[in-house]
Amino acid sequence: MRSLPPSLAGALTVAGHRAGFAAVRRLPERAAYRWFDRAADLTVARGGAARLRANYARVRPELDDAALDALVREGMRAYLRYYCEAFRLADLGPADLAARVRAEGDGPVRETIDAGGSVVCFLGHLGNWDLAGAWGGVNLGHVTTVAERLEPEKVFREFLEFREGLGMTILPLTGGPDVFGSLREAARRPGIIPLLADRDLTRHGVTVDFCGHPARMAPGPAALALAERRPLFPVSIRHERRGRGWGIVITFHPPVEAPTAGATREKVVAMTQACADVLGAAVREHTADWHMLQRVFVEDLDPARAPESAR
C-alpha cells in the first residue's frame, strides 16, 4: 500500500485530533473514561505496549509475567486517562480543579512564591501534568514550562494554544527563542517552572542511576535552579480514585540542595541524581502512573551496552 502524501497525512491527523477533542468533551465523564479504558485494553491486546512493558520490567524486576501484564494494562489505562482528562480540561473551572487535585508538601512552594520568588520543579511523566499545571496556575502562581514540538505543526500549535488557554506560558523546545534564556527570565519573576525531565530530548542529558539502571535525564531543571539560585523541587503526580471518577495527587518532595563544591557540571549531575532518586522511589511505588513509552535506559538507547539477556 502506498503511503499518503505528507500534506494529506498531516491534514487527516489534524482533523482526527479536532474530531476526537470535540467528541470527548461532549461525552459524560464516566462514559469518556470507559471509552478510553477500552481503547487502552485494545492497545495492549494488539501489542502496542511493548516499550511500556520493557520499562516497567526494569523498574519492577520482582514481578512475574502475569503481574507485569496486569501492571502494563493498568499503566496503559492511566496513560490514555491522561488524554481523556486533557481533552476535557478546558471545560474545568477553579472549583472543578480544586475537586480533582490534592497537593502534598506544597507549603514551602507557596511561601517562596508568596515572597516574590520562583521555584523550579523536576517532573517525570507521571499522572496528569497538564491538570497539575492548570491547578498550579490557579492556586500557586504563573506557570512557565517547555513543550516538545510535535508533528504535524498544526497539532503542535493547537496543543500550544490549548495549554496557553489554561493560563500557562509554553516555550517550544525547538524552533523558537533560546529556551534556557527564556527560562532564566521566568525564574526572575514570581511563579512556578515545572519541567519534564525523566527523558533526555536534547542529547545533552546526564546519565544517572534510575531504579538501579543507568538512564539519561534532562539537566535543565538543575542547571536552571543553579544558575538562578532558585529552589529545585522533585515533584511526583499520581492518579487516585475520587468517588466514581478520578483525581490526582501532586507531591512536592523536599527541595534538592545544591552542592557547595565542584564544577558546575558536577553540581548539575549531583542535583539531577538526587531528583532521579526521588522520582525512582515514586515510580516504584506508583508504577502504573509512569507513562513512559519511550526509551530512557542506557541499555535500551545503546544495545551494545546491554547484557545478552536484554538484547
C-alpha positions in Angstrom: 0.0 0.0 0.0 1.3 3.4 -0.9 1.9 5.9 1.8 -0.2 9.0 2.0 1.4 12.3 0.9 2.8 14.1 3.9 0.3 17.0 3.4 -2.7 14.7 3.3 -1.5 12.6 6.2 -1.0 15.8 8.3 -4.4 17.1 7.4 -6.0 13.8 8.4 -4.1 13.9 11.7 -5.3 17.4 12.5 -8.9 16.5 11.5 -8.8 13.4 13.7 -7.4 15.4 16.6 -10.1 18.0 16.3 -12.9 15.4 16.0 -11.6 13.5 19.0 -11.3 16.6 21.1 -14.8 17.7 20.4 -16.3 14.2 20.9 -14.6 13.5 24.2 -15.8 16.9 25.6 -19.4 16.1 24.7 -19.4 12.7 26.4 -20.5 12.2 30.1 -17.3 11.9 32.2 -17.9 8.3 33.2 -18.6 7.3 29.6 -15.5 9.0 28.4 -13.3 7.2 31.0 -14.9 3.8 29.9 -14.2 4.5 26.3 -10.6 5.3 26.9 -10.2 2.2 29.1 -11.5 0.1 26.3 -9.1 1.8 23.9 -6.2 1.1 26.3 -7.1 -2.6 26.7 -7.3 -2.9 22.9 -3.9 -1.3 22.5 -2.3 -3.8 25.0 -4.1 -6.7 23.3 -2.7 -5.7 19.9 0.9 -5.5 21.3 1.1 -1.7 21.4 2.6 -1.5 24.9 5.9 -3.3 24.3 8.0 -0.3 25.3 5.9 0.4 28.4 6.3 -3.2 29.4 10.0 -3.2 28.9 10.4 0.0 31.0 8.2 -1.5 33.8 10.2 -4.7 33.8 13.3 -2.7 34.5 11.9 -0.7 37.4 9.9 -3.7 38.9 12.1 -6.7 38.3 10.5 -8.7 41.1 7.2 -9.1 39.1 6.4 -12.3 37.3 4.9 -12.3 33.8 1.3 -12.3 35.0 1.8 -9.5 37.4 3.7 -7.5 34.9 1.0 -8.0 32.3 -1.6 -6.7 34.8 0.6 -3.7 35.6 1.0 -2.9 31.9 -2.8 -3.0 31.4 -3.2 -0.6 34.4 -0.5 1.6 33.1 -1.9 1.9 29.6 -5.3 2.8 31.1 -3.6 5.5 33.1 -1.8 6.8 30.0 -5.0 7.1 28.0 -6.8 8.6 31.0 -4.3 11.4 30.8 -5.6 12.2 27.2 -9.2 11.8 28.3 -8.7 14.3 31.0 -6.6 16.6 28.8 -9.3 16.8 26.1 -11.8 17.8 28.8 -9.6 20.1 30.8 -10.6 23.4 29.0 -14.1 23.0 30.5 -12.9 22.9 34.1 -13.2 25.9 36.3 -11.3 26.7 39.6 -13.9 24.7 41.6 -13.6 21.7 39.3 -9.8 21.8 39.6 -9.9 22.0 43.3 -12.2 18.9 43.4 -9.8 16.9 41.2 -6.4 17.9 42.7 -4.9 17.2 46.1 -1.5 18.7 46.9 1.1 17.4 49.4 4.2 19.2 50.6 3.2 22.5 48.8 3.8 24.7 51.9 7.4 25.7 51.0 6.5 26.3 47.4 3.7 28.7 48.4 5.9 30.5 50.8 8.6 31.1 48.2 6.1 32.3 45.6 4.2 34.5 48.1 7.5 36.1 49.0 8.1 37.1 45.3 10.3 34.2 44.3 10.1 31.4 41.8 10.5 27.6 42.2 11.8 25.1 39.7 10.2 21.6 39.6 11.7 18.4 38.3 8.8 16.3 37.0 8.5 12.8 35.5 5.9 11.6 33.0 3.6 10.7 35.9 -0.1 11.2 36.4 -1.5 14.2 34.6 0.9 17.1 34.4 -1.4 19.3 32.3 -4.1 19.0 35.0 -1.4 19.8 37.6 -0.2 22.8 35.6 -3.8 24.2 35.3 -4.3 23.7 39.1 -0.9 25.3 39.8 -1.7 28.4 37.7 -4.9 29.0 39.7 -3.6 28.0 43.2 0.2 28.7 43.2 1.4 31.2 40.6 2.1 31.7 37.0 3.3 28.5 35.3 6.1 28.5 32.7 7.1 25.3 31.1 8.6 23.7 27.9 6.8 21.6 25.3 8.3 19.1 22.8 7.5 20.2 19.3 5.0 17.7 17.7 4.3 16.8 14.1 2.3 17.9 12.2 2.9 21.6 13.1 -0.9 22.3 13.3 -1.4 19.8 16.0 1.5 21.3 18.0 0.0 24.7 17.6 -3.4 23.6 18.8 -1.8 21.9 21.9 0.2 25.1 22.5 -2.9 27.3 22.3 -4.8 24.8 24.5 -2.2 25.0 27.2 -1.8 28.7 26.9 -5.6 29.0 27.2 -5.2 27.3 30.6 -3.0 30.3 31.7 0.4 28.7 31.2 3.4 30.1 29.3 4.7 27.4 26.9 8.1 27.6 25.4 8.8 25.3 22.4 11.8 23.1 22.9 13.0 23.7 19.4 12.3 26.2 16.6 11.8 29.2 18.9 13.8 31.6 21.0 16.6 30.5 23.3 14.8 28.2 25.7 17.2 28.3 28.6 17.5 32.1 28.4 13.7 32.4 28.4 13.5 30.1 31.5 16.1 32.2 33.3 14.0 35.3 32.7 10.9 33.4 34.0 12.9 32.3 37.1 13.4 36.0 38.0 9.7 36.5 38.4 7.3 35.0 40.9 5.9 31.7 39.7 6.5 28.0 39.2 8.6 26.4 36.4 7.7 22.7 36.1 9.9 20.8 33.7 9.5 17.2 32.5 13.0 15.7 32.9 12.9 11.9 33.0 13.8 11.7 29.3 16.6 13.4 27.5 15.3 15.2 24.4 18.4 17.2 23.5 21.2 14.6 23.6 22.9 16.8 26.1 21.5 14.9 29.1 23.2 13.4 32.1 23.5 9.7 33.0 22.0 8.9 36.4 21.1 5.8 38.3 17.3 5.3 38.0 15.8 2.4 39.7 19.0 0.5 39.6 19.8 1.2 35.9 21.7 3.9 34.1 19.3 6.3 32.4 19.5 9.6 30.5 17.7 12.6 32.0 17.5 16.3 31.2 19.9 18.6 33.1 17.7 21.6 32.5 15.9 21.8 35.9 19.1 21.5 37.9 21.0 23.9 35.6 18.3 26.5 35.8 18.0 26.2 39.6 21.7 26.5 39.9 22.1 29.4 37.5 19.3 31.5 39.1 19.8 30.2 42.7 16.3 29.0 42.9 15.0 26.0 44.9 14.6 22.8 43.0 11.7 20.6 44.0 11.3 17.0 42.7 7.6 16.5 42.0 5.6 13.3 41.5 2.0 13.1 40.4 -0.3 10.1 40.6 -4.0 9.3 40.0 -6.4 8.5 42.8 -10.0 7.5 42.8 -12.4 10.3 43.6 -15.9 8.7 44.2 -16.8 7.3 40.8 -14.2 9.3 38.9 -10.5 10.2 39.2 -8.4 12.9 40.6 -4.6 13.4 41.0 -2.2 13.9 43.9 0.7 16.3 43.4 3.5 15.6 45.8 6.2 18.3 46.2 9.1 16.5 47.7 11.7 18.4 49.8 14.0 20.6 47.7 17.3 19.3 46.5 20.3 21.1 47.9 23.0 22.4 45.6 26.5 21.1 46.3 28.8 23.7 47.8 31.9 22.4 45.9 32.7 21.2 42.4 32.4 22.4 38.9 29.0 23.5 37.5 28.6 20.3 35.5 29.3 18.2 38.6 26.8 20.1 40.6 24.1 19.7 37.9 24.8 15.9 37.7 24.6 15.6 41.5 21.3 17.5 41.7 19.8 15.6 38.8 20.8 12.3 40.5 19.1 13.5 43.7 15.9 14.2 41.8 16.2 10.8 40.0 16.4 9.1 43.4 13.1 10.7 44.5 11.4 10.1 41.2 12.6 6.5 41.1 11.0 5.8 44.5 7.7 7.3 43.3 7.8 5.2 40.1 8.4 2.0 42.1 5.5 2.8 44.4 3.1 4.0 41.7 4.4 2.4 38.6 1.2 2.4 36.6 1.2 6.2 36.7 4.6 6.4 34.9 3.6 7.0 31.3 6.9 6.3 29.7 6.5 4.8 26.2 10.0 5.8 25.0 13.5 4.6 25.6 15.1 6.1 28.7 17.5 3.5 29.9 21.1 3.5 28.5 20.9 -0.3 27.8 17.9 0.4 25.5 19.4 3.5 23.9 22.7 1.7 23.2 22.1 -2.1 22.7 25.8 -2.7 22.6 25.9 -1.8 26.4 23.1 -4.2 27.3 23.7 -7.6 28.7 22.9 -10.6 26.4 19.6 -11.3 28.2 18.3 -7.8 27.4 19.2 -7.7 23.7 
